[in-house]
Amino acid sequence: MNSAKPFSISKWTVYEAWLRVRANGGAAGIDEQSMSDFEQDLKKNLYKIWNRMSSGSYFPPTVKRVEIPKDKGVRVLGIPTVSDRVAQMVVKMELEPELESVFDNDSYGYRPNRSAHDALAITCQRCWRYDWVIDLDIKGFFDNLDWVLLGKALRKHTNNPWVLLYIERWLKAPMETSDGQIIERTKGTPQGGVISPLLANLFLHYAFDKWLRREHPHVQFARYADDAVVHCRSEQEAKALKQAIEQRMLDCCLECHPEKTKLVYCFDEGRQEAHEVISFDFLSYCFRPRLVRNRWGRMFVGFTPAISPKAKQKIREKVKALKLHKQTGLTIQELAYKLNPMISGWINYFSRFWKTALRPLMSWINLKLLKWAKKKYKRLKFSYQRARKWMQRVCNTQPYLFSHWQFGCRP
């Protein structure tokens, strides 16, 4: 600590922030400096961050603009440099404990000791108890977050001058495209920044959570960042509340997506009225009526979640993009080393609810592996059965080679 510095920031805090940033990983920013590059001169790089933040002379570099394809358009990410991520983490570590004490219990996104699975589990329970769901979609939330309203919310919880100073600078930091074009910003917070999820939760705590608790205290909801579902007892209540939420978002300089925000009837064994919309997607799971088995073995219709068709399609596209059949220079062990982190992630996330819906997808990956084997080995080229028997022998001798083989999807 240096008493000559106007802001009291511990060097140890900066180091701890680096450890968290390194654990999270991530791509390089606009300066193309990777984690390993930053670590080569770690002491000097961390000292520079501490010195500038403590003196008030830290100014964030431009944010790297990256476009990710999504349904009917692109999602714009803003990727900060590694050093800027460390600086943002310093501020997050200072601000997060204060905000955590006030955040709503039904806010699950980007919070310590909470997960998407927690949000899915409580939503599943409430879909059994409530007949209707408002599937809420905020149009371009991260791009349209209002700075004035966010500033008011921040100042309710902190008067720390360096926290407020650096958040303001990050909000105003321009984006830079791959061809060097500088894009100035007047609203929003870059999706991809370390501090952005915390700011998003703070904004929606007042714009949505606290408002809903105050104006409609009997209503239950689950929110994961800007993705939310609200439960209602009747269609009349759902229609009125949907209108109220849409107006509330407009009052907060946001807009509900007119097509994606919808009312959903939770059709199941005990609720079989005729309604047009009886499914919704939440956190890449699709909630809809399915045949399920109760504890006594009887089949009945339940309103339950499973991996969504969109999520399945994205996984298929990701596997296809790898072009496994062209990677014949790899051994099957090397192929497993390459694929297993992705497959394990999919299984860990999508097998929590209705895991049988994931099995056809894992079996499809086996078909891709068979195609690879037929390309790699001439003796297998013209016989599917011979290739399958070869893969089965490998599976019998190395049953833990691929993550989905352990999951029970053997060739």
C-alpha positions in Angstrom: 0.0 0.0 0.0 1.3 3.5 -0.8 0.0 6.5 1.1 1.0 8.8 -1.8 -1.6 7.2 -4.0 -5.0 8.8 -4.1 -6.8 5.4 -4.2 -6.1 2.7 -1.6 -5.9 -0.6 -3.6 -3.9 -3.5 -2.3 -1.3 -5.2 -4.5 -2.5 -8.5 -3.2 -6.0 -7.7 -4.5 -4.5 -7.2 -8.0 -2.7 -10.5 -7.7 -5.8 -12.3 -6.5 -7.7 -10.7 -9.5 -5.1 -12.1 -11.9 -5.5 -15.6 -10.4 -9.3 -15.5 -11.0 -8.9 -14.2 -14.6 -6.4 -16.9 -15.4 -8.7 -19.6 -14.0 -11.5 -18.3 -16.2 -9.4 -18.3 -19.3 -10.6 -16.6 -22.5 -9.4 -15.2 -25.8 -6.9 -12.3 -26.3 -8.2 -8.8 -26.6 -7.4 -6.1 -29.2 -3.7 -6.2 -28.4 -3.6 -10.0 -29.2 -1.8 -10.6 -25.8 -2.7 -14.1 -24.5 -2.7 -15.3 -20.9 0.7 -17.0 -21.4 2.1 -13.8 -23.0 0.9 -11.8 -20.0 2.3 -14.2 -17.5 5.8 -14.1 -19.1 6.3 -10.7 -17.4 3.7 -11.1 -14.7 5.3 -9.0 -12.0 5.8 -6.0 -14.2 2.3 -6.3 -15.8 0.5 -6.5 -12.4 2.5 -3.7 -11.0 1.6 -1.5 -13.9 -2.1 -2.3 -13.4 -1.8 -1.6 -9.6 0.2 1.6 -10.1 -2.3 3.1 -12.6 -5.4 2.1 -10.8 -4.1 3.4 -7.5 -3.1 6.8 -9.0 -6.4 7.2 -11.0 -4.5 7.1 -14.3 -5.9 3.8 -15.5 -7.8 4.1 -18.8 -9.1 1.0 -20.5 -8.0 0.2 -24.0 -10.6 -0.3 -26.8 -12.7 -3.4 -26.6 -12.3 -6.0 -29.3 -15.6 -6.4 -31.2 -16.5 -10.1 -32.0 -19.7 -11.2 -33.7 -21.1 -14.6 -32.8 -23.9 -16.0 -35.1 -27.2 -16.6 -33.4 -30.8 -17.0 -34.5 -31.7 -14.4 -37.1 -28.6 -12.2 -36.6 -25.5 -12.0 -34.5 -24.6 -11.5 -30.9 -21.9 -8.8 -30.4 -19.3 -9.5 -27.8 -16.8 -7.0 -26.5 -13.5 -8.8 -25.5 -11.3 -6.8 -23.2 -7.5 -7.3 -23.1 -6.0 -9.6 -20.4 -4.8 -6.6 -18.3 -8.1 -4.9 -18.6 -9.8 -8.1 -17.4 -7.6 -8.1 -14.3 -8.5 -4.4 -13.6 -12.2 -5.2 -14.0 -11.8 -8.1 -11.6 -10.3 -5.8 -9.0 -13.4 -3.7 -9.1 -15.7 -6.7 -9.2 -14.1 -8.1 -6.1 -14.6 -4.8 -4.3 -18.2 -4.3 -5.4 -19.7 -7.8 -5.5 -19.9 -8.6 -1.8 -22.0 -5.4 -1.2 -24.4 -6.2 -4.1 -24.7 -9.9 -3.2 -26.3 -9.0 0.1 -29.2 -7.2 -1.7 -29.7 -9.4 -4.8 -32.9 -11.4 -5.0 -32.9 -15.1 -4.2 -34.5 -15.9 -7.6 -31.6 -14.2 -9.5 -29.2 -17.0 -10.5 -27.0 -15.8 -13.3 -23.3 -15.1 -12.8 -23.5 -15.2 -9.0 -21.4 -17.1 -6.5 -22.7 -20.6 -5.5 -25.6 -20.4 -8.0 -25.9 -22.1 -11.3 -28.2 -22.5 -14.3 -29.2 -25.9 -12.9 -30.5 -24.2 -9.8 -32.7 -21.9 -12.0 -33.9 -24.9 -14.1 -34.7 -27.0 -11.0 -36.9 -24.3 -9.3 -38.6 -23.5 -12.7 -39.4 -27.2 -13.1 -41.0 -27.3 -9.7 -43.0 -24.1 -10.3 -44.3 -25.3 -13.7 -46.0 -28.1 -11.8 -47.7 -25.7 -9.4 -48.6 -22.8 -11.8 -50.6 -23.1 -15.0 -49.0 -20.3 -17.0 -45.5 -19.0 -17.8 -44.4 -15.7 -19.2 -41.3 -16.4 -21.3 -39.5 -13.1 -21.2 -37.0 -12.0 -23.7 -35.4 -8.5 -23.4 -34.3 -7.2 -26.8 -30.5 -6.5 -27.0 -30.3 -6.0 -23.2 -26.5 -5.7 -22.9 -26.3 -3.3 -25.9 -29.1 -1.0 -24.6 -28.5 -0.8 -20.8 -29.0 2.8 -19.8 -26.0 4.4 -18.2 -27.9 7.1 -16.2 -30.2 4.5 -14.5 -27.2 2.2 -13.9 -25.3 5.1 -12.3 -28.2 5.8 -9.9 -28.3 2.1 -8.9 -24.5 2.0 -8.3 -24.5 5.1 -6.1 -27.2 3.5 -3.9 -24.7 0.8 -2.9 -21.2 2.4 -3.1 -19.5 5.7 -2.7 -16.1 4.3 -3.4 -14.6 6.9 -5.8 -12.3 4.5 -7.8 -15.1 1.9 -8.3 -17.4 4.6 -9.7 -14.6 6.2 -11.8 -13.4 3.0 -13.5 -16.9 1.6 -14.1 -17.7 4.9 -15.9 -14.6 4.5 -18.0 -15.3 0.9 -18.9 -18.9 1.8 -20.0 -17.6 4.5 -22.3 -14.6 2.5 -23.7 -15.1 2.3 -27.5 -15.2 -0.9 -29.5 -12.7 -1.7 -32.2 -13.4 -4.0 -35.2 -11.0 -6.4 -36.8 -10.3 -3.8 -39.5 -9.4 -1.1 -37.0 -12.7 0.8 -37.1 -13.5 2.6 -33.8 -17.1 2.5 -32.7 -18.1 5.0 -30.0 -20.7 3.9 -27.4 -23.4 5.8 -25.6 -25.2 3.0 -23.8 -24.9 -0.7 -22.9 -22.1 -2.7 -21.4 -19.9 -5.0 -23.5 -21.1 -8.6 -23.3 -17.8 -10.4 -22.6 -16.4 -8.1 -20.0 -15.6 -9.2 -16.4 -17.7 -6.5 -14.8 -20.6 -6.6 -17.2 -22.6 -9.5 -15.7 -22.5 -7.8 -12.3 -23.7 -4.5 -13.7 -26.4 -6.4 -15.6 -27.6 -8.0 -12.4 -27.6 -4.7 -10.6 -29.6 -3.0 -13.3 -32.2 -5.8 -13.5 -32.4 -6.1 -9.8 -34.1 -2.6 -9.8 -35.7 -2.7 -13.3 -37.3 -6.2 -12.8 -36.7 -8.2 -9.6 -37.4 -5.5 -7.0 -40.2 -4.0 -9.0 -41.9 -7.4 -9.4 -41.6 -8.1 -5.7 -43.1 -4.7 -4.9 -45.9 -4.5 -7.4 -46.8 -8.2 -7.7 -45.5 -9.9 -4.5 -47.4 -13.1 -5.0 -45.7 -13.8 -8.4 -42.8 -16.3 -8.6 -40.0 -16.0 -11.2 -36.5 -17.2 -12.0 -34.0 -14.9 -13.7 -30.6 -15.8 -15.2 -29.0 -12.5 -16.3 -31.4 -11.2 -18.9 -33.2 -14.5 -19.4 -36.3 -14.8 -17.2 -39.5 -16.8 -16.7 -42.5 -15.6 -14.6 -45.2 -18.0 -13.3 -48.9 -17.1 -13.2 -52.0 -19.0 -12.0 -54.3 -18.0 -14.8 -54.3 -16.8 -18.4 -55.9 -13.5 -17.4 -53.2 -12.8 -14.8 -50.5 -13.8 -17.3 -51.8 -11.4 -20.0 -52.1 -8.5 -17.6 -48.7 -9.1 -16.1 -47.0 -9.4 -19.5 -48.4 -6.0 -20.4 -47.1 -4.6 -17.1 -43.7 -6.0 -17.6 -43.5 -4.7 -21.2 -44.3 -1.2 -19.9 -41.8 -1.5 -17.0 -39.1 -2.4 -19.5 -40.0 0.7 -21.6 -39.8 2.9 -18.5 -36.3 1.5 -18.0 -35.2 2.2 -21.6 -35.5 -1.4 -22.6 -37.9 -3.4 -24.8 -39.4 -6.8 -24.6 -38.9 -8.7 -27.8 -42.3 -8.7 -29.5 -42.0 -12.2 -31.0 -39.9 -14.0 -28.4 -41.8 -12.8 -25.3 -44.8 -15.1 -25.1 -47.4 -16.8 -22.8 -47.0 -20.5 -22.4 -49.6 -23.0 -21.0 -48.0 -25.7 -18.8 -49.9 -28.7 -20.4 -49.7 -31.9 -18.4 -51.7 -34.8 -17.0 -53.9 -32.6 -14.9 -54.0 -29.6 -17.2 -55.2 -30.4 -20.7 -56.9 -27.3 -22.0 -56.3 -26.5 -25.6 -53.8 -23.7 -26.1 -51.5 -22.9 -29.0 -48.2 -22.4 -27.1 -47.3 -25.3 -24.7 -43.5 -25.1 -24.7 -40.7 -22.6 -24.0 -36.9 -22.6 -24.0 -34.9 -21.6 -20.9 -31.2 -21.8 -20.5 -30.9 -24.2 -23.6 -33.5 -26.6 -22.1 -36.9 -27.0 -23.7 -39.9 -27.2 -21.2 -42.8 -29.1 -22.7 -45.3 -32.0 -22.1 -43.5 -35.4 -22.1 -44.4 -38.9 -21.2 -42.7 -39.6 -17.9 -42.7 -42.5 -15.4 -43.7 -42.0 -11.8 -42.2 -43.9 -8.8 -44.7 -46.7 -9.3 -43.8 -47.2 -12.9 -47.0 -45.7 -14.4 -46.6 -43.4 -17.4 -48.2 -40.0 -17.4 -47.8 -36.6 -19.1 -45.6 -34.2 -17.3 -44.4 -30.7 -18.1 -40.6 -31.3 -17.9 -37.3 -29.9 -19.3 -34.8 -31.6 -21.7 -32.1 -30.4 -24.0 -33.7 -28.1 -26.5 -33.7 -28.7 -30.3 -31.7 -25.5 -30.8 -29.0 -26.7 -28.4 -28.9 -30.0 -30.2 -28.5 -28.3 -33.5 -25.7 -26.1 -32.2 -23.8 -29.2 -30.9 -24.2 -30.9 -34.2 -22.9 -27.8 -36.0 -19.9 -27.7 -33.7 -19.0 -31.3 -34.2 -19.5 -31.0 -38.0 -17.2 -27.9 -38.0 -14.4 -30.1 -36.6 -14.5 -32.3 -39.8 -13.4 -35.4 -37.9 -13.3 -37.5 -41.0 -10.4 -35.4 -42.3 -8.3 -35.7 -39.1 -7.0 -39.1 -40.0 -3.5 -38.1 -38.8 -4.7 -38.4 -35.2 -4.8 -41.7 -33.2 -8.1 -42.5 -31.6 -6.6 -41.6 -28.2 -5.6 -38.2 -29.6 -9.1 -37.8 -31.0 -10.6 -38.6 -27.6 -8.2 -36.0 -26.0 -9.5 -33.4 -28.4 -13.2 -34.2 -28.1 -13.7 -35.2 -24.5 -13.6 -31.6 -22.9 -16.5 -30.6 -25.2 -18.5 -33.9 -24.8 -18.0 -33.9 -21.0 -19.3 -30.3 -20.8 -22.4 -31.2 -22.8 -23.1 -34.3 -20.7 -22.6 -32.4 -17.4 -24.9 -29.7 -18.4 -27.6 -31.4 -20.4 -27.9 -34.7 -18.5 -29.2 -33.1 -15.3 -32.8 -33.2 -16.5 -34.3 -35.9 -18.8 -30.9 -37.3 -19.8 -32.3 -39.8 -22.2 -33.0 -36.9 -24.6 -29.2 -36.6 -24.9 -28.5 -40.2 -25.9 -29.5 -39.9 -29.6 -27.0 -37.0 -29.9 -24.2 -39.0 -28.3 -25.0 -41.9 -30.6 -24.7 -39.5 -33.6 -21.2 -38.6 -32.4 -20.4 -42.4 -32.5 -21.4 -42.3 -36.2 -19.0 -39.5 -36.8 -16.3 -41.6 -35.1 -17.1 -44.5 -37.3 -16.8 -42.2 -40.4 -13.4 -41.2 -39.1 -12.3 -44.8 -38.6 -13.4 -45.7 -42.2 -11.3 -42.9 -43.6 -8.3 -43.7 -41.5 -8.1 -47.5 -42.0 -8.3 -48.9 -45.5 -9.6 -52.3 -44.3 -12.7 -50.6 -42.8 -13.4 -48.3 -45.7 -16.1 -50.2 -47.5 -17.8 -52.0 -44.6 -19.9 -50.2 -42.0 -20.3 -53.5 -40.0 -16.5 -54.1 -39.9 -15.9 -50.5 -38.8 -18.5 -50.9 -36.1 -17.0 -54.1 -34.8 -13.6 -52.5 -34.7 -15.0 -49.5 -32.7 -16.8 -52.0 -30.3 -13.5 -53.8 -29.7 -11.8 -50.5 -28.9 -14.7 -49.7 -26.5 -14.5 -53.0 -24.8 -10.7 -52.6 -24.2 -10.9 -48.9 -23.4 -14.4 -48.3 -22.1 -13.4 -44.9 -20.6 -11.7 -43.5 -23.7 -14.6 -41.2 -24.7 -16.8 -39.4 -22.2 -20.0 -40.4 -23.9 -19.0 -44.1 -23.7 -18.9 -43.7 -19.9 -22.3 -42.0 -20.2 -23.6 -45.3 -21.6 -23.7 -44.5 -25.3 -21.3 -47.2 -26.6 -20.9 -47.9 -30.3 
